[in-house]
Amino acid sequence: MKDIIFICGILSFPCVVLYILHVLFSRLMKLIQQKRADDMRKAYLARKAAVERQTHQRL
């Protein structure tokens, strides 16, 4: 019985490590996507402001 528990413990350790890595990488990917979306939003607002400045200069 002790051998079975020992084997289950050894087999479950890699699964736990892989799950923790999966959670960490998924959170990292969400942070990267959020930063990219923020950067794209800032770039869009900057382009919009530049276009508005050009239209005001033409008038």
Backbone bond lengths (Angstrom), bond angles and torsions (degrees), N, CA, C in turn:
res aa  C-N    CA-C-N  psi(-1)  N-CA   C-N-CA  omega(-1)  CA-C   N-CA-C  phi
1 M - - - 1.454 - - 1.534 110.68 -
2 K 1.335 115.83 -40.45 1.465 118.93 179.36 1.522 111.06 -64.50
3 D 1.345 115.42 -33.86 1.465 118.87 179.35 1.526 110.66 -64.81
4 I 1.318 117.77 -40.35 1.468 121.75 -179.55 1.528 110.15 -64.76
5 I 1.321 116.59 -44.23 1.468 120.45 179.07 1.519 110.16 -64.01
6 F 1.331 117.27 -40.50 1.462 121.43 178.74 1.533 110.95 -63.56
7 I 1.323 116.64 -44.42 1.472 121.12 179.57 1.528 110.04 -64.59
8 C 1.328 117.59 -41.94 1.474 120.63 178.30 1.527 110.50 -63.37
9 G 1.300 117.11 -38.62 1.459 120.72 177.76 1.516 111.89 -64.68
10 I 1.311 116.34 -42.16 1.465 120.49 178.83 1.524 110.79 -66.24
11 L 1.338 117.36 -40.72 1.456 120.85 -178.74 1.523 112.23 -72.45
12 S 1.324 118.21 -29.80 1.455 119.73 -177.49 1.525 112.38 -79.74
13 F 1.323 117.54 -22.32 1.465 120.40 -178.35 1.528 112.76 -60.51
14 P 1.336 120.17 -48.57 1.477 119.06 177.76 1.522 112.50 -61.98
15 C 1.317 117.34 -34.82 1.470 120.51 178.82 1.521 110.59 -63.98
16 V 1.302 117.00 -41.66 1.466 121.25 179.03 1.527 109.99 -65.52
17 V 1.317 116.90 -43.37 1.465 120.73 179.43 1.524 110.22 -63.21
18 L 1.324 117.69 -44.09 1.464 120.87 179.00 1.521 111.15 -63.70
19 Y 1.321 118.03 -39.23 1.460 120.95 178.75 1.534 110.85 -64.47
20 I 1.322 116.60 -43.06 1.473 120.34 178.69 1.526 110.04 -62.63
21 L 1.326 117.58 -42.96 1.466 120.73 177.36 1.524 110.78 -62.36
22 H 1.318 116.70 -40.80 1.467 120.71 178.26 1.528 111.08 -60.70
23 V 1.311 117.11 -45.39 1.467 121.04 179.76 1.522 110.43 -63.72
24 L 1.318 117.53 -45.18 1.460 120.72 -179.19 1.525 111.46 -62.81
25 F 1.331 117.25 -45.36 1.462 119.96 -179.08 1.521 111.56 -68.27
26 S 1.323 118.46 -35.55 1.467 119.52 178.55 1.526 110.13 -66.68
27 R 1.317 117.44 -39.03 1.471 119.94 176.30 1.524 111.21 -65.77
28 L 1.327 116.36 -40.01 1.460 120.34 177.88 1.527 110.76 -62.85
29 M 1.320 117.55 -42.10 1.462 120.93 178.87 1.526 110.84 -64.62
30 K 1.333 117.70 -38.76 1.463 120.17 177.93 1.526 110.52 -63.92
31 L 1.332 117.45 -40.88 1.464 120.47 178.21 1.524 111.45 -63.95
32 I 1.327 116.42 -41.12 1.462 120.31 179.61 1.530 110.13 -65.46
33 Q 1.327 117.25 -43.33 1.460 120.52 178.85 1.521 111.53 -64.35
34 Q 1.322 116.83 -38.69 1.457 120.30 179.09 1.531 110.36 -66.09
35 K 1.337 116.74 -42.54 1.468 120.15 178.20 1.519 110.53 -63.37
36 R 1.319 116.60 -41.40 1.467 120.15 179.30 1.526 110.61 -63.96
37 A 1.322 116.88 -41.75 1.464 119.95 178.29 1.525 110.89 -63.73
38 D 1.326 117.13 -40.00 1.462 120.47 177.50 1.525 111.17 -63.82
39 D 1.337 116.38 -41.97 1.465 120.28 178.71 1.530 111.15 -64.43
40 M 1.324 116.53 -40.44 1.464 119.97 178.73 1.528 110.84 -65.97
41 R 1.328 116.27 -38.24 1.464 120.38 178.15 1.532 110.55 -64.55
42 K 1.325 116.84 -42.66 1.466 120.75 178.29 1.527 110.79 -63.66
43 A 1.325 116.38 -42.02 1.464 119.83 179.31 1.527 110.59 -64.50
44 Y 1.318 117.02 -39.99 1.468 120.56 178.22 1.523 110.50 -62.93
45 L 1.319 117.17 -44.66 1.466 120.20 179.83 1.524 111.24 -65.47
46 A 1.328 117.24 -35.91 1.464 120.61 178.00 1.532 110.51 -66.52
47 R 1.333 116.84 -42.67 1.469 119.96 177.47 1.524 110.93 -64.21
48 K 1.311 116.50 -41.13 1.460 121.20 179.50 1.529 110.56 -62.55
49 A 1.324 116.72 -43.13 1.467 120.85 178.72 1.527 110.40 -64.92
50 A 1.330 117.43 -39.20 1.466 120.79 179.57 1.523 110.62 -65.13
51 V 1.313 116.92 -41.03 1.469 120.43 178.36 1.524 110.11 -65.00
52 E 1.309 117.39 -41.38 1.467 120.63 178.80 1.532 110.87 -64.14
53 R 1.344 117.21 -39.26 1.468 120.36 177.37 1.519 111.28 -63.90
54 Q 1.335 116.53 -40.05 1.464 119.69 179.42 1.517 111.31 -66.37
55 T 1.331 116.50 -39.02 1.474 118.41 -179.96 1.526 110.38 -68.49
56 H 1.322 118.21 -35.48 1.461 120.90 178.18 1.531 110.96 -69.98
57 Q 1.325 117.99 -33.65 1.457 120.99 179.11 1.527 110.60 -70.14
58 R 1.322 117.10 -33.78 1.460 120.40 179.56 1.526 112.17 -71.27
59 L 1.311 115.21 -30.90 1.469 118.54 -179.90 1.504 108.86 -77.90
